[in-house]
């Protein structure tokens, strides 16, 4: 995907990502169920960063998937889908 998009697109995406506004102060105001998921080997956004994010969200569920890094859908699709299904079941309003 990155090769197809080209170096210019990748550079623009990285620049935008690194220069985006800090939204951390907004997290406590998000009063909705939120799934925070990462892989145990995520070097780009490590588990400690995800723990800090989840701690700021009032209704967060944190899941760290073993044996995976940053690209959960590609590296651990079954585990990732399982985490999402579990979270959806918990976050769904009662019927």
N, C-alpha and C positions, 0 to 999 in steps of 0.2 A: 504494500500500500504506500509506504513512504517513498520507495523507489519510483513508483508510477507517478506520484504527485510531484516529485522533483525536489531538489535541494532548496530552491527559492521558497516553495510552499512550506517546507519543514522549518526553514529559518524564520519565516514570518510567524508561524505557529509558536515556535519557541520564544520569540521576542514578545509576542502577545501574552503568552503564559507567564513569562518572567516579569512582565511589567503591569500585570493586571492589578486592580485595586485590592487592598486587603479587606476581606469581608468577615474577618473573625468576630468583630464586634456585633455583627448581625445574628450570629448563631443562636444566642440565648432567646431571641425573639421568634424563632421558628418553632411554633407549637404544633407540630405535626409529626407523625411517626417518620423517622429517617433511618435508613439502613446505611451504615458506614462499613465498607468492606475493603479489605486489602489482603495481599499475600504476605506471608511471613518473611519472604525474601525481597520485598519491594524496596529497591534502593532509591527510586525516584521520590516516592512518598512513603517513607517507612511506617511500620506499625505504630511507633510512638507518636508520630504526627497524627495518625488516625485516632489513636486513643485520646489525644488532646482535643481533636475536633468533636468526637463523640461526647466527651466530658462537658463541652459547652452547649450541646444540644439537649434540651429538656427531655425529649422523647426518643433518644437515639438507641439503636441496637448496633453493637459493634461485633463484627465477625472477622476473624483473621484466618485465612485459609492456608493450611499447611502445605508446604511443597510448591508454592507458587510465588511469583513476583508481581510485577505491576500490571500485566495484561491478563487478568483473571479469566475473561471469556475464552482466550486462546490457550492459556496454560493449564487451566483446571476447569473446563466447561461444566463437567458434571457436578463438581463441588460448588462452583459458583451458582449454577442453576438451583441446586439444592438449598443454598443459603437464601437466595431470592424467594424461592417457594415457601420456605419456612417463615421468612419475614412477612411475606404477603399474608400468610395464614394468621399470623399474630396481629398484624396491623389492620386487617380487614374489620370493618365495623360489624357488630353482631347483627344477625338476620332475624 
